[in-house]
Amino acid sequence: MSKPVVYLIPSLLAENAQHTLPAEVPEAVKHCKVFFVENERSARRFLKSIWKEIVIDDYPWVTIHKAEKEVRQEFEEYLRKGWNIGIISEAGCPGVADPGQILVKTAHALGARVKPLTGPSSILLALMGAGLNGQKFQFNGYLPIDHHERVQKIRDYEAESSRKNCTQIFIETPYRNMKLLETLARACKPDTQISIAVNLTAPDEMIITRPAKEWKKGIPDIHKKPAIFSMLAC
């Protein structure tokens, strides 16, 4: 009996951007018998958009959340049955800033074959377009919500960036984007480079890199728009 395969299926970053996915993605979907997803509703809609003939209700669906014990147990049961499994993130690549990594770890422990598929990653696209150091970089997830803690964390990352010549990358809940960019402009040293990558792969995609002193003069409206923030201190 061949090993079951766990397919890491990249999803779209922007609506109607199916052109950003290679042909191997819908082909891999056809080999799956069950899907573990971050958001079932959007995952169902996504699969229907890349494979119109799929009968959505023919498949079991399991929501990952933070890959709780019960979810991991269910994942193990499907692997022991020899079923091929698809893992789908809410946006971009599963396992990267995503709870799916815990299931991938489980797959390795059980000897399953793990097959990552090529697709859009907002983190990598932002780094590619920023013009900052792509040789050494660090993804930090979300910054603290508390203002004073956030400012301190930004200055800590800035100091580390300067010391290691390392690009610091982070994200924010879209409705707090404007506040974060304003805080970055005020908290960072004047010549620290700050880059924003907004609505990646969408028709209105925007990538801008400027020193903090230039951002202080004005910032674009990025309220409620998916964005990646990058910073490199001089």
Backbone hydrogen bonds in HBPLUS format (Angstrom, degrees):
<---DONOR---> <-ACCEPTOR-->    atom                        ^
c    i                          cat <-CA-CA->   ^        H-A-AA   ^      H-
h    n   atom  resd res      DA  || num        DHA   H-A  angle D-A-AA Bond
n    s   type  num  typ     dist DA aas  dist angle  dist       angle   num
A0113-ARG N   A0004-PRO O   3.01 MM 109  6.24 164.9  2.03 169.0 167.4     1
A0085-ILE N   A0005-VAL O   2.92 MM  80  6.38 151.4  2.00 152.1 161.5     2
A0006-VAL N   A0113-ARG O   2.74 MM 107  6.12 162.2  1.77 166.7 172.8     3
A0115-LYS N   A0006-VAL O   2.83 MM 109  5.94 175.5  1.84 153.5 154.1     4
A0007-TYR N   A0085-ILE O   2.73 MM  78  6.10 155.9  1.78 169.1 171.9     5
A0087-ILE N   A0007-TYR O   2.87 MM  80  6.20 161.8  1.90 173.6 175.3     6
A0008-LEU N   A0115-LYS O   2.97 MM 107  6.08 168.2  1.98 138.1 139.9     7
A0117-LEU N   A0008-LEU O   3.19 MM 109  5.88 150.0  2.29 150.3 150.4     8
A0009-ILE N   A0087-ILE O   2.95 MM  78  5.86 150.8  2.03 155.9 165.4     9
A0011-SER N   A0092-GLY O   2.89 MM  81  5.00 159.7  1.93 139.9 140.3    10
A0020-THR N   A0017-ALA O   2.98 MM   3  5.83 170.8  1.99 126.7 129.7    11
A0021-LEU N   A0018-GLN O   3.12 MM   3  5.73 167.9  2.14 119.6 122.3    12
A0025-VAL N   A0022-PRO O   3.17 MM   3  5.99 163.5  2.20 121.9 125.9    13
A0028-ALA N   A0024-GLU O   2.94 MM   4  6.02 149.1  2.03 141.1 148.4    14
A0029-VAL N   A0025-VAL O   3.07 MM   4  6.39 154.1  2.14 152.6 159.9    15
A0030-LYS N   A0026-PRO O   3.36 MM   4  6.59 145.4  2.49 138.7 145.5    16
A0031-HIS N   A0028-ALA O   2.93 MM   3  5.31 151.5  2.01 109.8 118.9    17
A0032-CYS N   A0029-VAL O   3.10 MM   3  5.39 160.2  2.14 110.3 116.6    18
A0033-LYS N   A0084-ASN O   2.95 MM  51  5.68 172.1  1.95 146.4 145.1    19
A0086-GLY N   A0034-VAL O   2.99 MM  52  6.36 164.0  2.02 158.1 163.4    20
A0035-PHE N   A0060-PRO O   3.20 MM  25  6.52 169.6  2.21 157.7 159.9    21
A0062-VAL N   A0035-PHE O   2.95 MM  27  6.33 155.9  2.01 159.7 164.8    22
A0036-PHE N   A0086-GLY O   2.82 MM  50  6.20 162.4  1.85 165.6 171.6    23
A0088-ILE N   A0036-PHE O   3.01 MM  52  6.48 153.5  2.08 148.7 156.1    24
A0037-VAL N   A0062-VAL O   2.85 MM  25  6.25 156.1  1.91 159.3 167.4    25
A0064-ILE N   A0037-VAL O   2.72 MM  27  5.58 161.8  1.76 145.7 149.9    26
A0038-GLU N   A0088-ILE O   3.01 MM  50  6.48 145.8  2.13 161.8 171.8    27
A0043-ALA N   A0039-ASN O   2.96 MM   4  6.00 154.2  2.03 153.0 161.5    28
A0044-ARG N   A0040-GLU O   2.89 MM   4  6.00 161.9  1.93 153.5 157.1    29
A0045-ARG N   A0041-ARG O   3.19 MM   4  6.41 161.5  2.22 144.6 149.5    30
A0046-PHE N   A0042-SER O   2.86 MM   4  6.01 151.7  1.94 143.0 151.3    31
A0047-LEU N   A0043-ALA O   2.95 MM   4  6.18 168.7  1.96 155.4 156.9    32
A0048-LYS N   A0044-ARG O   3.06 MM   4  6.24 158.8  2.11 147.7 153.8    33
A0049-SER N   A0045-ARG O   3.09 MM   4  6.28 138.6  2.27 137.9 148.6    34
A0049-SER N   A0046-PHE O   3.03 MM   3  5.14 126.0  2.33  97.2 111.7    35
A0050-ILE N   A0046-PHE O   3.24 MM   4  6.63 133.3  2.47 145.2 157.1    36
A0050-ILE N   A0047-LEU O   3.22 MM   3  5.34 136.8  2.42  97.8 108.9    37
A0051-TRP N   A0047-LEU O   2.89 MM   4  5.92 133.4  2.11 148.1 160.4    38
A0054-ILE N   A0051-TRP O   3.12 MM   3  5.76 167.0  2.13 121.9 126.0    39
A0058-ASP N   A0055-VAL O   2.94 MM   3  5.64 165.0  1.96 125.8 130.2    40
A0059-TYR N   A0056-ILE O   3.31 MM   3  6.11 170.2  2.32 121.6 123.6    41
A0067-ALA N   A0064-ILE O   2.77 MM   3  4.92 151.9  1.84 123.9 133.2    42
A0071-VAL N   A0068-GLU O   2.97 MM   3  5.31 120.0  2.34 105.8 120.8    43
A0072-ARG N   A0068-GLU O   3.00 MM   4  6.37 160.9  2.04 159.9 165.8    44
A0073-GLN N   A0069-LYS O   2.95 MM   4  6.19 153.4  2.02 148.6 156.2    45
A0074-GLU N   A0070-GLU O   3.03 MM   4  6.25 154.9  2.10 143.0 149.3    46
A0075-PHE N   A0071-VAL O   2.91 MM   4  6.14 154.7  1.97 148.2 155.7    47
A0076-GLU N   A0072-ARG O   2.90 MM   4  6.16 157.5  1.95 148.5 153.8    48
A0077-GLU N   A0073-GLN O   2.99 MM   4  6.26 151.9  2.07 144.5 152.1    49
A0078-TYR N   A0074-GLU O   3.15 MM   4  6.47 156.8  2.21 149.7 154.1    50
A0079-LEU N   A0075-PHE O   3.10 MM   4  6.42 156.8  2.16 148.4 155.0    51
A0080-ARG N   A0076-GLU O   2.92 MM   4  6.17 155.6  1.98 151.2 157.7    52
A0081-LYS N   A0077-GLU O   3.12 MM   4  6.36 133.1  2.35 137.3 149.3    53
A0081-LYS N   A0078-TYR O   3.18 MM   3  5.07 130.8  2.43  91.7 105.0    54
A0083-TRP N   A0078-TYR O   3.08 MM   5  5.54 159.5  2.12 161.5 155.0    55
A0082-GLY N   A0079-LEU O   2.87 MM   3  5.02 149.4  1.97 102.5 112.7    56
A0096-VAL N   A0093-CYS O   3.42 MM   3  5.98 160.0  2.46 132.3 133.5    57
A0101-GLN N   A0098-ASP O   3.43 MM   3  6.46 177.8  2.43 127.3 127.3    58
A0102-ILE N   A0099-PRO O   3.21 MM   3  6.13 158.9  2.26 125.6 128.4    59
A0103-LEU N   A0100-GLY O   3.05 MM   3  5.36 125.3  2.36 104.5 117.7    60
A0104-VAL N   A0100-GLY O   3.10 MM   4  6.48 151.7  2.19 150.3 158.9    61
A0105-LYS N   A0101-GLN O   3.03 MM   4  6.26 154.8  2.10 144.3 150.2    62
A0106-THR N   A0102-ILE O   3.13 MM   4  6.39 150.1  2.23 136.9 144.8    63
A0107-ALA N   A0103-LEU O   2.87 MM   4  6.16 150.9  1.95 146.4 154.4    64
A0108-HIS N   A0104-VAL O   3.07 MM   4  6.40 156.1  2.13 150.8 155.7    65
A0109-ALA N   A0105-LYS O   3.09 MM   4  6.36 155.9  2.15 144.7 151.5    66
A0110-LEU N   A0106-THR O   3.09 MM   4  6.37 139.0  2.27 145.5 155.7    67
A0110-LEU N   A0107-ALA O   3.23 MM   3  5.26 130.3  2.49  94.6 107.0    68
A0112-ALA N   A0107-ALA O   2.96 MM   5  5.21 155.0  2.03 157.8 152.5    69
A0111-GLY N   A0108-HIS O   3.05 MM   3  5.04 159.5  2.09 103.5 109.7    70
A0125-LEU N   A0121-SER O   2.91 MM   4  6.08 168.8  1.92 162.8 166.6    71
A0126-ALA N   A0122-SER O   2.95 MM   4  5.93 155.7  2.01 140.0 146.7    72
A0127-LEU N   A0123-ILE O   3.05 MM   4  6.27 157.8  2.10 144.3 150.6    73
A0128-MET N   A0124-LEU O   2.84 MM   4  6.02 163.2  1.86 152.8 157.5    74
A0129-GLY N   A0125-LEU O   3.04 MM   4  6.17 152.3  2.12 143.7 150.5    75
A0130-ALA N   A0126-ALA O   3.02 MM   4  5.97 120.5  2.39 141.5 155.2    76
A0130-ALA N   A0127-LEU O   3.34 MM   3  5.24 148.5  2.45  97.3 106.1    77
A0167-THR N   A0136-LYS O   3.01 MM  31  6.42 162.1  2.04 148.6 145.0    78
A0138-GLN N   A0167-THR O   2.85 MM  29  6.26 147.3  1.96 167.1 176.9    79
A0169-ILE N   A0138-GLN O   2.83 MM  31  5.97 158.8  1.87 171.7 167.5    80
A0140-ASN N   A0169-ILE O   2.78 MM  29  5.98 166.9  1.79 165.4 168.1    81
A0171-ILE N   A0141-GLY O   2.95 MM  30  5.62 161.6  1.98 133.0 137.4    82
A0150-ARG N   A0146-ASP O   2.81 MM   4  5.93 152.0  1.89 153.0 162.2    83
A0151-VAL N   A0147-HIS O   2.92 MM   4  6.19 164.5  1.94 156.9 159.7    84
A0152-GLN N   A0148-HIS O   3.07 MM   4  6.23 161.7  2.10 144.5 149.6    85
A0153-LYS N   A0149-GLU O   2.91 MM   4  6.09 155.3  1.97 145.1 152.1    86
A0154-ILE N   A0150-ARG O   2.88 MM   4  6.15 160.3  1.92 155.7 160.9    87
A0155-ARG N   A0151-VAL O   3.02 MM   4  6.27 160.6  2.05 149.4 154.2    88
A0156-ASP N   A0152-GLN O   2.87 MM   4  6.12 145.4  1.99 143.5 153.9    89
A0157-TYR N   A0153-LYS O   2.88 MM   4  6.15 162.0  1.91 153.1 157.1    90
A0158-GLU N   A0154-ILE O   2.83 MM   4  6.04 153.0  1.90 146.3 154.9    91
A0159-ALA N   A0155-ARG O   2.95 MM   4  6.08 157.7  2.00 141.9 147.1    92
A0160-GLU N   A0156-ASP O   2.99 MM   4  6.24 158.4  2.04 147.5 153.6    93
A0161-SER N   A0157-TYR O   2.78 MM   4  5.95 152.0  1.86 146.5 154.9    94
A0162-SER N   A0158-GLU O   2.98 MM   4  6.23 155.8  2.04 147.9 153.5    95
A0163-ARG N   A0159-ALA O   2.97 MM   4  6.15 158.8  2.02 146.4 152.5    96
A0164-LYS N   A0160-GLU O   2.90 MM   4  5.96 157.8  1.95 150.1 155.3    97
A0165-ASN N   A0161-SER O   2.74 MM   4  5.15 118.9  2.11 137.0 148.3    98
A0166-CYS N   A0161-SER O   3.13 MM   5  4.56 143.3  2.27 117.1 127.1    99
A0168-GLN N   A0231-MET O   2.84 MM  63  5.12 169.3  1.86 157.2 158.0   100
A0231-MET N   A0168-GLN O   2.79 MM  63  5.12 140.0  1.95 143.7 155.7   101
A0170-PHE N   A0229-PHE O   2.87 MM  59  5.34 159.5  1.91 153.0 158.4   102
A0229-PHE N   A0170-PHE O   2.93 MM  59  5.34 168.9  1.94 173.3 169.9   103
A0176-ARG N   A0173-THR O   2.74 MM   3  5.60 167.5  1.76 138.9 143.3   104
A0177-ASN N   A0174-PRO O   3.20 MM   3  5.19 167.7  2.21 109.6 111.2   105
A0224-LYS N   A0174-PRO O   2.95 MM  50  4.18 150.2  2.04 118.5 113.9   106
A0180-LEU N   A0176-ARG O   3.08 MM   4  6.32 157.3  2.13 153.7 160.2   107
A0181-LEU N   A0177-ASN O   3.00 MM   4  6.29 166.0  2.02 159.8 162.5   108
A0182-GLU N   A0178-MET O   2.99 MM   4  6.19 159.4  2.03 150.4 156.3   109
A0183-THR N   A0179-LYS O   2.94 MM   4  6.12 155.5  2.01 145.1 152.0   110
A0184-LEU N   A0180-LEU O   2.83 MM   4  6.10 158.1  1.88 154.2 160.3   111
A0185-ALA N   A0181-LEU O   3.03 MM   4  6.21 163.3  2.06 147.3 151.3   112
A0186-ARG N   A0182-GLU O   3.12 MM   4  6.37 150.4  2.21 144.2 151.7   113
A0187-ALA N   A0183-THR O   2.79 MM   4  5.83 161.4  1.82 154.9 160.5   114
A0188-CYS N   A0184-LEU O   3.01 MM   4  5.75 159.2  2.06 149.3 152.4   115
A0192-THR N   A0189-LYS O   3.09 MM   3  5.53 162.5  2.13 119.0 124.6   116
A0213-LYS N   A0190-PRO O   3.03 MM  23  4.60 162.5  2.06 137.0 131.3   117
A0212-ALA N   A0192-THR O   2.85 MM  20  5.68 140.0  2.01 149.4 160.3   118
A0193-GLN N   A0232-LEU O   2.90 MM  39  5.15 150.0  1.99 158.3 148.5   119
A0232-LEU N   A0193-GLN O   2.91 MM  39  5.15 154.8  1.97 144.0 150.5   120
A0194-ILE N   A0210-ARG O   2.79 MM  16  5.57 175.6  1.79 156.4 157.2   121
A0210-ARG N   A0194-ILE O   3.00 MM  16  5.57 163.5  2.03 153.8 153.3   122
A0195-SER N   A0230-SER O   2.80 MM  35  4.97 167.4  1.81 144.0 146.4   123
A0230-SER N   A0195-SER O   2.89 MM  35  4.97 159.4  1.93 145.8 148.7   124
A0196-ILE N   A0208-ILE O   2.90 MM  12  5.51 155.1  1.96 154.1 160.9   125
A0208-ILE N   A0196-ILE O   2.99 MM  12  5.51 154.2  2.06 152.9 160.9   126
A0197-ALA N   A0228-ILE O   2.96 MM  31  5.17 151.0  2.05 148.7 156.1   127
A0228-ILE N   A0197-ALA O   2.94 MM  31  5.17 146.5  2.05 137.0 147.8   128
A0198-VAL N   A0206-MET O   2.73 MM   8  5.10 171.3  1.73 159.0 161.5   129
A0206-MET N   A0198-VAL O   2.96 MM   8  5.10 157.7  2.01 146.4 149.7   130
A0199-ASN N   A0226-PRO O   2.92 MM  27  5.46 161.8  1.96 159.5 164.5   131
A0202-ALA N   A0199-ASN O   3.06 MM   3  5.55 158.8  2.11 133.7 137.6   132
A0205-GLU N   A0202-ALA O   3.04 MM   3  5.17 150.6  2.13 121.3 118.1   133
A0214-GLU N   A0211-PRO O   2.92 MM   3  5.52 140.4  2.08 116.5 127.1   134
A0215-TRP N   A0211-PRO O   3.27 MM   4  6.69 152.0  2.36 149.2 157.4   135
A0216-LYS N   A0212-ALA O   3.13 MM   4  6.44 142.4  2.28 150.2 159.8   136
A0217-LYS N   A0214-GLU O   3.09 MM   3  5.51 151.8  2.17 107.9 116.1   137
A0218-GLY N   A0215-TRP O   3.07 MM   3  5.55 157.6  2.13 112.3 119.0   138
A0225-LYS N   A0222-ILE O   3.22 MM   3  5.39 154.0  2.29 131.2 125.1   139
